[in-house]
């Protein structure tokens, strides 16, 4: 009589992405240490997916990062979320004690601040639409300053005659101003409370809620290589301009 042998019991490897694993507390603690090291070692915000790929199988990266964020909440350094990425930043209430040499930093002009605000709240927006809102012509130099700062980018091209380029903000913009996403931009009442809206405010003034950062609207086409060449951002060979 033939008797089949029972299969050998499988030893799960926590780093084996195919193995079914029951997440143990020690793995969660180890995952938190790994996530902490990854974010700390990076000069730029680290995406949740990047962390997920380096954690033991079965450990949810977002859960780990949110726990880390809670752990750092009362410290001098906080773990902050920028869209779907994470970075360590000095606690906001301690910024006054951090001394940096910013003598060479050029302050934005009033025009640049106005244009940045319009892009942030109305994106995707074209240059003509910015000028319509401001009521004055917007110089190329103003947009160049915002792009050099890394806060504004070309998003796409509007499906209208002339296919004008649309503008939007960047992740660096969110990071610099301490925003997790565009929905954290202050609304009308917050702007009033901060004294940023003074004088006679039109009764029909509306502060729009921007859409998600990377989502193209229905009337936008993505920027192509030919578009980048036309805009002077790439040479005909496909290399970035110096």
C-alpha positions as CSV (number, residue, x, y, z in Angstrom):
1,X,0.0,0.0,0.0
2,X,1.4,3.3,-1.1
3,X,1.2,6.2,1.4
4,X,2.0,9.7,0.2
5,X,4.3,11.7,2.4
6,X,2.9,15.0,3.8
7,X,4.6,18.0,2.2
8,X,7.3,19.6,4.2
9,X,6.1,22.6,6.1
10,X,7.0,25.8,4.3
11,X,9.2,28.3,6.2
12,X,8.1,31.8,5.3
13,X,10.7,34.3,4.4
14,X,9.4,37.8,5.4
15,X,11.3,39.3,2.4
16,X,9.8,36.8,-0.1
17,X,7.1,38.7,-1.9
18,X,5.3,35.5,-2.9
19,X,5.1,33.9,0.6
20,X,1.9,34.3,2.6
21,X,3.1,36.0,5.8
22,X,1.4,36.8,9.1
23,X,2.7,40.2,10.1
24,X,4.3,40.0,13.5
25,X,4.9,43.0,15.8
26,X,8.7,42.6,15.4
27,X,8.3,42.9,11.6
28,X,6.4,46.1,12.0
29,X,9.1,47.5,14.3
30,X,11.8,46.4,11.8
31,X,9.7,48.0,9.0
32,X,9.5,51.2,10.9
33,X,13.3,51.3,11.2
34,X,13.7,50.6,7.5
35,X,11.3,53.3,6.5
36,X,12.9,55.8,8.9
37,X,16.3,55.0,7.4
38,X,15.1,55.3,3.8
39,X,13.4,58.7,4.4
40,X,16.4,60.0,6.4
41,X,18.9,59.1,3.8
42,X,17.1,60.8,0.9
43,X,17.6,64.4,0.0
44,X,14.2,64.4,-1.7
45,X,10.8,63.2,-0.5
46,X,10.5,59.4,-0.7
47,X,7.4,57.9,-2.3
48,X,5.2,55.3,-0.5
49,X,5.9,52.8,-3.3
50,X,9.6,53.2,-2.9
51,X,9.3,52.3,0.8
52,X,6.8,49.5,0.1
53,X,9.3,47.7,-2.2
54,X,11.9,47.6,0.5
55,X,9.7,46.4,3.4
56,X,9.1,42.8,4.5
57,X,6.2,41.1,2.6
58,X,2.8,41.8,4.2
59,X,3.8,45.0,5.9
60,X,1.8,48.0,4.6
61,X,4.1,50.9,3.9
62,X,1.5,53.6,4.5
63,X,0.5,52.2,7.9
64,X,4.2,52.1,8.9
65,X,4.8,55.7,7.7
66,X,1.7,57.0,9.5
67,X,2.9,55.4,12.7
68,X,6.3,57.0,12.2
69,X,4.6,60.4,11.5
70,X,2.7,60.0,14.8
71,X,5.9,59.1,16.7
72,X,7.7,62.2,15.4
73,X,4.8,64.5,15.9
74,X,6.1,66.0,19.2
75,X,9.8,66.2,18.2
76,X,12.0,68.9,16.8
77,X,11.9,67.0,13.5
78,X,8.6,65.9,12.0
79,X,7.8,63.3,9.3
80,X,5.7,65.2,6.8
81,X,3.7,63.9,3.9
82,X,3.9,65.6,0.5
83,X,1.3,64.1,-1.8
84,X,2.2,60.4,-1.8
85,X,5.8,61.0,-0.6
86,X,7.5,61.6,2.8
87,X,10.3,63.7,4.2
88,X,11.8,64.8,7.5
89,X,11.4,68.5,8.2
90,X,12.1,70.8,11.1
91,X,9.0,71.3,13.3
92,X,7.2,74.4,12.1
93,X,7.2,76.0,15.5
94,X,11.0,75.8,15.7
95,X,11.8,77.4,12.4
96,X,12.8,80.6,14.1
97,X,15.8,78.9,15.8
98,X,17.2,77.5,12.5
99,X,19.8,79.9,11.1
100,X,20.7,79.6,7.5
101,X,22.6,81.9,5.2
102,X,19.9,83.1,2.8
103,X,21.5,86.4,1.9
104,X,21.7,85.4,-1.8
105,X,18.1,84.2,-2.0
106,X,16.1,86.4,-4.3
107,X,12.7,87.3,-3.0
108,X,9.7,86.9,-5.3
109,X,8.3,90.1,-6.7
110,X,4.6,91.0,-6.2
111,X,3.9,90.0,-9.8
112,X,5.5,86.6,-9.3
113,X,3.6,86.0,-6.1
114,X,0.3,86.9,-7.8
115,X,1.1,84.6,-10.8
116,X,2.1,81.7,-8.4
117,X,-1.2,82.1,-6.5
118,X,-3.3,82.1,-9.6
119,X,-1.5,79.0,-10.9
120,X,-1.9,77.2,-7.6
121,X,-5.6,77.8,-7.3
122,X,-6.7,77.8,-10.9
123,X,-4.5,75.0,-12.4
124,X,-4.5,73.9,-15.1
125,X,-4.3,77.4,-16.4
126,X,-2.8,79.1,-19.5
127,X,-0.8,82.2,-19.7
128,X,-3.7,84.0,-21.3
129,X,-6.0,83.0,-18.5
130,X,-3.5,84.2,-15.9
131,X,-3.4,87.6,-17.7
132,X,-7.2,87.7,-17.8
133,X,-7.4,87.1,-14.1
134,X,-4.7,89.7,-13.2
135,X,-5.8,92.2,-15.8
136,X,-2.2,92.8,-16.9
137,X,0.3,91.2,-19.2
138,X,2.5,88.5,-17.6
139,X,6.1,88.7,-18.7
140,X,8.1,85.6,-19.6
141,X,10.6,86.5,-17.0
142,X,8.0,86.1,-14.2
143,X,7.2,82.6,-15.3
144,X,10.9,81.8,-15.7
145,X,11.6,82.8,-12.1
146,X,8.8,80.5,-10.8
147,X,10.1,77.6,-12.9
148,X,13.7,78.2,-11.9
149,X,12.5,78.0,-8.3
150,X,11.0,74.6,-9.1
151,X,7.5,75.6,-8.1
152,X,5.8,75.8,-11.5
153,X,5.8,73.4,-14.4
154,X,4.3,72.9,-17.9
155,X,1.4,70.4,-17.4
156,X,0.0,69.8,-20.9
157,X,-1.6,71.5,-23.9
158,X,-5.2,72.8,-24.0
159,X,-7.4,71.3,-26.7
160,X,-8.3,74.7,-28.1
161,X,-7.1,76.7,-31.1
162,X,-3.4,77.4,-30.8
163,X,-3.1,74.5,-28.2
164,X,-1.8,76.8,-25.5
165,X,0.4,75.3,-22.8
166,X,-1.2,74.8,-19.4
167,X,0.7,75.5,-16.2
168,X,0.6,73.9,-12.7
169,X,2.5,73.6,-9.5
170,X,5.1,71.0,-8.6
171,X,5.7,68.7,-5.6
172,X,8.5,71.1,-4.6
173,X,5.9,73.8,-4.3
174,X,3.9,71.7,-1.8
175,X,7.1,70.7,0.1
176,X,8.3,74.3,0.4
177,X,5.0,75.6,1.7
178,X,4.3,72.6,4.0
179,X,1.3,71.3,2.1
180,X,0.4,67.6,1.8
181,X,-1.6,68.2,-1.3
182,X,-3.4,71.0,-3.1
183,X,-6.5,70.6,-1.1
184,X,-4.5,72.0,1.9
185,X,-4.3,75.5,0.2
186,X,-6.2,78.0,2.4
187,X,-9.8,78.8,1.5
188,X,-11.6,82.1,1.4
189,X,-12.3,82.3,5.1
190,X,-8.8,81.3,6.0
191,X,-7.4,84.0,3.8
192,X,-9.7,86.6,5.3
193,X,-8.7,85.4,8.8
194,X,-5.0,85.8,8.0
195,X,-5.5,89.3,6.8
196,X,-4.5,88.4,3.2
197,X,-7.7,89.6,1.7
198,X,-8.3,93.2,2.6
199,X,-10.5,96.0,1.4
200,X,-13.8,95.5,-0.4
201,X,-14.1,91.9,-1.5
202,X,-16.6,91.2,-4.3
203,X,-19.6,89.2,-3.2
204,X,-19.1,86.7,-6.0
205,X,-15.4,86.1,-5.2
206,X,-14.7,82.4,-5.3
207,X,-11.6,80.5,-4.3
208,X,-11.5,77.4,-6.5
209,X,-10.4,74.0,-5.3
210,X,-7.6,72.7,-7.5
211,X,-7.7,69.2,-8.9
212,X,-5.2,66.5,-8.1
213,X,-1.6,67.5,-9.0
214,X,-0.9,65.0,-11.8
215,X,-4.3,64.5,-13.3
216,X,-4.8,66.0,-16.8
217,X,-8.2,67.5,-17.3
218,X,-10.6,66.4,-20.1
219,X,-9.4,69.3,-22.3
220,X,-5.7,68.7,-21.9
221,X,-3.2,66.6,-23.8
222,X,0.1,65.5,-22.2
223,X,3.3,67.3,-23.1
224,X,5.2,65.4,-25.8
225,X,8.9,65.5,-26.8
226,X,8.0,67.7,-29.8
227,X,6.2,70.1,-27.4
228,X,9.3,70.3,-25.2
229,X,11.4,71.0,-28.2
230,X,9.0,73.7,-29.3
231,X,9.1,75.2,-25.9
232,X,12.9,75.2,-25.9
233,X,13.2,72.7,-23.1
234,X,14.8,70.0,-25.3
235,X,17.1,70.2,-28.3
236,X,15.9,68.4,-31.5
237,X,18.1,65.5,-30.4
238,X,16.1,65.0,-27.3
239,X,18.7,66.4,-24.8
240,X,17.8,68.9,-22.2
241,X,19.0,72.5,-22.7
242,X,21.9,73.6,-20.5
